[in-house]
């Protein structure tokens, strides 16, 4: 079995585990058996826990439950500001979240997150709640920056 197939299976399994066990997972679904793609909460920590923690860990330090299945470990998101000369690069972080940037990320295999980039880009851009979701995830990531 190819590594990419195994990785995809692990990411999907982690997504299902988080989606089915997470109390915030009440939103859109494609059927009764599928987990929601968009949770109802707009609160940054809830969104981060649902969309990001499986890889990056609930603390953002790159220690999520799917890390053993990843080819390249996810970065410590709490050091983004430090790695950027003391400035949080909000627009660049947003482009990583949505997959709209030009920069390739080795762990993702392409310019988008394995699951969430296509989902965020697929939401109606005229719907301000979708922009708020992305803004709140990025704001939460900014709030967990270490000194």
Secondary structure, 3 states (H helix, E strand, C coil): CCHHHHHHHHHHHHHHHHHHHCCCCCEECCCCCCCCCEECCCCHHHHHHHHCHHHHCCCCCCCCCCHHHCCCCCCCHHHHHHHCCCCCCHHHHHHHHHCCCCCCCHHHCCCCCCCHHHHHHHCCCCCHHHHHHHHHHHHHHHHCCCC
